[in-house]
């Protein structure tokens, strides 16, 4: 690959986008096109089109999205569907008209049906309805993935997609109103330890199972796919391993050094009973993750302590 290739990373200020930029720069790619939300409103069709047509990137990675945990998805489904459709449609179609060489769209494992066989294979997409607690986000991501697939088929352009599992790591969102499970649990368990609280209450039953991929591993996969993958079919990106929410809390408790109890609020939703990706296709192509859950949690906690916990 030409290290001078112009690459536009949409959503570069987010956790995933920052990791992708770090990975690209570590590989010697410095001709990066980056724009903050203040500089470019991705929901504005004309602004996005003008930007892409002016910059003319050879590669585009779409890591931009409105994201959030169960609470945020349930409280704002219209916002999640509208904003994500706007962002991805504007980026994908502008890139198509600008003859971008490769466009990589990042989806989400929530696209799979709630009652999906496990582990979830790519061919299980749209064999049933998504989990109701993140349905709006799922429909948006399905639409984006399908649009890339159709552009690939109709125009012969290398518009590809990957579907990551649950991502966590440095620069994660630790806002208690919108965060996903790992940053939410990590910050609350840390606070419980700091204040001497003897128990932490967690939504659901603790029995639902989730797969987690450290953000730097996802960035590695994204860069690998960007320069090596040319098929219209999307690929799952994950570890092929999962844990229950109770097990996750116990892992985080050990990393934080918390010795209290975990109490589960059964009146709150669990979400999907299980979400584990089948990553056979990606493994057969030669890519697999490197960072295990405990190491990833330690890295995330170290970042949290350094950046979000006031020094005494």
C-alpha positions, 0 to 999 in steps of 0.5 A: 500500500502507498503510505501517502494514500488519502484516507478519511476516517469519519467519526475519528473523535470517538473511541473506535475512530481514535483507535483506527487513527492510531493504528493507521499512523503506527503503520505510517499512514499520515495523509489522513482526512479528519473533521470534528463534528463542529467542522462537519455535520454528518447529518447534513447531506450537502455539507458531507457531499461538498466535503467528500467531493473536495477532499477526494479520499481514496479510502473511507472508514465510516466509524461515525454513529450515534451510539449508547447502551440499553437505556439510551436506545430505549429512551431515544429510538427515533433519534437513533434511527434518524441520525444514524440513517442520515450519517451513513447515507450521506457518507456512503452515497457521497463516497460512491459519487466521488469514486472512492476506491474502498469504503468500509462501513462499521456495523454492529452485532445488534443487527442479528435477530434476538432469537438467533442461533449461537454463535451468530453466523453472517448468514443469520442476518434478517432471519428474525426481528432484532432485540427490541431494546436496540431495534432502531440502531439495528435497523439503521446498521442493517440499512447501511450494510445493505447499501454498501452491498448493493453498491458493490453489486450494482456499480462494482465498487469496493464498498464493504462492511464489517460487524464488530461485537461489543467494543470497549477500551480507552476513550470509551464513554463513561457517562452513566446515562449513555454508556455501554456495559463495561464502562458503566460497570467499571465506573460504578464498581470503582465508585463503590470501592472508593466510597466503601459501598458493600454492593453494586446493583446491576440491571437484569439477571446477570445471566445474559452473555456477551462477547467483548473486543478491545478497541485496538484489536478492532482497529487492527482488523479494520485496517487489515480489511481496508487494504485486503478485503474485496467481497461484498459480503460483510464479515463478523469481527470479534473474539469468538468467546463470551462471558455472562454479565455476572462473570464480567462484573467479577472480572472487573471487580478483580481488576478494580480490587473491589470486594463487595457484592453484586446485586441484580435488579430483575425488574430491568431488561437483560437485552438479548440472552446471548450475543456471540459472533461466529468469526470463522470466516475472518479467522480463515482469512488470517486475522484474529484478536490478540488482547484478552478480556482481563488485559483489555479491562486492565488497560481500560481501567488504567486509562480511566484512572489516568483521565477521569479520576481526579488525583488526590 
